[in-house]
């Protein structure tokens, strides 16, 4: 009888000791309640053991053994997801494991403005640490990749729809581009019937919409500008759109010079009639709509007034007078040039 009591007593003490040991191992790394959360990136393909080592090294968990025991208890040893996480050392291992198993990664919101081209989007994503610039620019010209996205090529230019996106670090550049293209096709469903009615391909619509996007400053002028371009195309006149020359020369941020207008590049709509080979930027919904529902007008020309609006003309003579007028006004505002 005494042996049985002694055995039960020993087992009881061992159980209590094991329970205390387990409790100690599964305590948070910090017990102050004032620890600062840390950003931790878990690369794709990281083993559970390496995850535990990383979290221990970063001071997120107190014990790798306790972390492992909790993972087995929760049944999540093989379920931890890669990505960037904000983890709090004040949280117990069980909560950290749930965060990793559920993939509660840090989300970055990125806004792609209307009219951005692939070079500007590449810089934007690179700066956000989401996709290296060179890899992005390589992928948007990769024929096999474009084919998988059902794009007419030769680049993804024009089909990376301007919007605000939520991306996480660790997401591949391919996935980021695919998300933007998917958004374009979602929006295009609204316009596809009208394009078919007019006998226009998606590439033709997006190409002209990209030029309208770069020319228009005031939303109300988009249909008028689109109407001017359609009139010129119907008459076989060159579009003579400055933004296409900037795209041809890749001189996006400086004033065009006369020699730029003579650059032999199919995107130069001063030298080549018709639409350029493809879009020059990524247009928004309003520019797509303007191309498909242009203003009915007889205008063939327009010139910037300098305040965001444009003066529209029917004849070359009227246009030249307007150009002279508004160029002189801009010169007056700048004042006399110093010699």
N, C-alpha and C positions, 0 to 999 in steps of 0.2 A: 504493500500500500504506500509506504513511504517512498519507494522508488518511483511509483507512478506519479505521486505528487511532485517529486523532485524533477521528473522528466517534463511534466506539464509546466512547471515553473521555469525550467530552462528554455523550453520552447516559447513560452510567453515572453520571457526576456529577450530571446533572439528575435522574435517577431517585432517587439517594440523597438529594439535596436535597428532592425532592418527598416522599419517604418520611419524612424528618425533619420537614418542615413539617406533613405529615398527622399524624405522631405527636404533634407539639407541640400541634396544634389539638384533638386528641381526648384530651388528658390531662384528668384530673379538675380541677375548679375549685380544689380544695384537695388538697395533697399531704402534709398533716401527719398525716392519719389521726385527727385529733382534732376535726374540724369537727362542729358540732351539726346534726343533721337539721332540716329546716324543713318546716312545713306550707304547701303551695301549692295553691290552688284554681284549677282550670281550668274556666271556665264552659262550658256547652254551646254548640256552634257556633263555638268559638275556632279560628281558622286555624292551620296549622302555623307560619307566620311569627310570629304573635302568641304562640304557645306558646314559641318560641325566644326572643323578646324578653322574655317574662315570666321565663323561667328564668335568662336572663342578668342581668336586673335584680335578681333575688332571690339572685344569686351561686351558683346551682346548677350552671351550666355555665361553662366558661372562654371558649368561642368559639361564636358562633352559626354560623359557617361550618363548624367541625368537627362541631357537632351536626347540621347539615343533611347533611353528607357521610356521617355515620354512619347517618342515617335512610334515605338512599338506598341505602346498602350493605345495610342490613337489610330494606329494602322496607317500611317502616312509616310513610312520610310521610303517608299518608291514613288511618292506623289508630289515631291517638292518641285516647284516650277522655277525656271530661270527668270531673270529680270532684275530690275533695280527696285529695292525696297527701302522704306523708311522704318527702321526697327528701333524699339525703345528698350534699353537695358533694364528699365523698371518693370517690363512685362515678364511674366513667367514663361518658361520654355513652351508650355502648351499653347499659349496665345501666339507666340512667335511661329510655332509649327503650323498653326491654323492659317496664319497670314501667308506663309510660304506655300502651303498646300492648296489654298484657294487662289493663289496668284494675285494677291492684292498689291500689284506693282504701283510704283509712282507714275502718275500720268502727267505728260507735258502737253499743254495746249499750244498749237502752232497755227497761226493765221496766215494763209496764203492770199495776199491781196489780188484783186482783179487786175489783170494786165501784167502780172509778173511773168517773165520768161523762164526757161529752164535754168539759165545761169543764175538768176536771182533766187529761184527756189533752192537751187543747190547750195548757195551761200547761206540762205536762211536755215536750212536743215543742218548744215555743217556747224554753224554758230550755236545751234541748240544742242549739239552733240548727239544728234539722232542718226545722221548718215553722212559719211565723208563726201566732200564735194566731188572728187574725182570719180568715185564709185557711182554716184548718182548720175553724173554726166555720161559715164560709160553705159549705164543701164538704159537711159532714155534713148539711146541709139542702137541698142542691141536688137537685131532683127528677130531672133528667136523669142526673146522675151516679149517684144512688142506683139508678135503673132499670138502668143498665149493670152494677151490682153485684148485681142481682137481689134488692134489698132492698124490703120492703113499705112502708117510709117511716112517718111523714113525715121521720124523721131516721135517721142510722146508729146512734143510741143503742141499746145492747144488743148490737150486732153487731160491735163492735170488740173482738175476743177478748183477754182478759187473758193476756199471755205475755211472754217476753223476746224482743225482736226485734233484728236486726242491720241497721242502716241506714247509708247513707253520705250525706254532705252533697252536695247537688246532685240528690238524688233528689226528684222532685216530691211535693207534698203528696198529690196524687191517688194516686200509686203507694204512698205510705205507708199511706193509708187502705185502699186496695185489698188490700194485704198483710194487714192486720188482719182485714178482712172475709173474705178467702180462708181464713184460719186458722179463723175461726168456722165456715164451711161445712164445712171438713175435720172439725172436732169434731162438728158437728151430724149428720154421717152416722151416728155411733154412736147417736144418740138419735131419729133420724127414724122408724124403725119403731115405737118405743114411742109416740111422739106420734100417729102415724097410728092405732095401735090404740086410743088413748083419744079419738080424734076431735078432737085439738087442733092448731091451726095453730102454725107456728114462732113467730109474733109473740105468741100467747097464752102459750106456754111461756116465752119469753124475758122477757116482761113480768112474769110472776109470779116467775120466777127472780131477776129484778133486785131485787124487793122482799125476797125471802128473803135474798139476798146482803147487803142493807143491814141487815136485822134480826138476822141470825145472827152471833154472835161465836164460839161454840164449834161446831166442825164436826159434832159428834154431834147438835146440836139442829136442824140444817137440815131433816131429814125431818119432825120434829115441828112446826116452824114452818110448813112447807109444808102439813102436814096440817090445821093450824088454819085457814089461809087457804082451803083447799079446802072445809072444813066450812062456813065462813062464806059462801062463794060459793054453795054448794048450798042454803043456807037463805035466800039473798037478803039477808044481812046486809052492811052496808058493811065493807070490810076494816079501816078505821081504822088504817092504817099510817103512823106518823109520818114515815118517809123520803119518802113520796109528797108530804107537805105541804112538806117541805124542798125537794123538787124543784119544786113549784109556785111557791114563794115565792123560790127561788134563795138561801135563807138556809141554806147548807150547814153552817156551822160554829158556829152559835149555838143556844142552847136555844130550843125552840119556845115561843111564848106562846099563851094561849087565843085571842087574836084571829086568830092564824095558822090555827087550825082552822076559821075561818069564811070563809077566802078562797075566793071563787068562781072556781075553776079546775078543769077536768076531771081534773087530776091529784090533787086533794084527795079522798082516799078516805074522809074523814069526812063529806063532803057528798054525794058521788056513789057510788052502788053499782056493783058489778062491778069489772072491771079498769080501770085508767087507760088513756088513749089509746095508750100505748106504754111501753117500758122506762124506768126511772129511772136506770139505770147499766148497766155491762157485766159481767154475771155470769160466774163461772167454771164449770168442769165440774161441781163438786160441787153447786152450786145448781141447775143444769139437771137433774141426776140426782134431786135431792130433790123437785123439782116433779113429775117423771114417776114417781117411786117414793116417794110420801109415806108417812109413818107412818100406820098405821090407828089412829085415836084419836077420842075424843069431845070433845076439848078444843075450846073456842071462843075462849079468851082466853089471853093471856100478858102478863107484866110483867117488866121487867128487875130483877134482884136487886141490881145494882150491881157484881157481880164477873165479869160477862161471861155468866153463865147467866141463865135465865128461870124464873119460876114459872108453871106452866100450870094453867088452871082450866076447869071444865065449865060453871059457872053464873056469872051476872053478880054475884050476891051474894058468891060465893067470890072472884071476881076483885077486887071492890071491897075486900074485907078484905085481900087480898094487896097491892093498890096502897097502901092505908093503911099496912100494915106496912113495906113496903120504902121508901116515901117517908119515913116517920118515921126509919127506920134511916139513910137518907142525910142527913137533917137532923141526926141525932146526930153523925154523922161530921164534918159541916161545923162543928158547934159553934153556939152562940147567935149570932144576928145582932146586930150593933152598932146602936144607935139613933142 
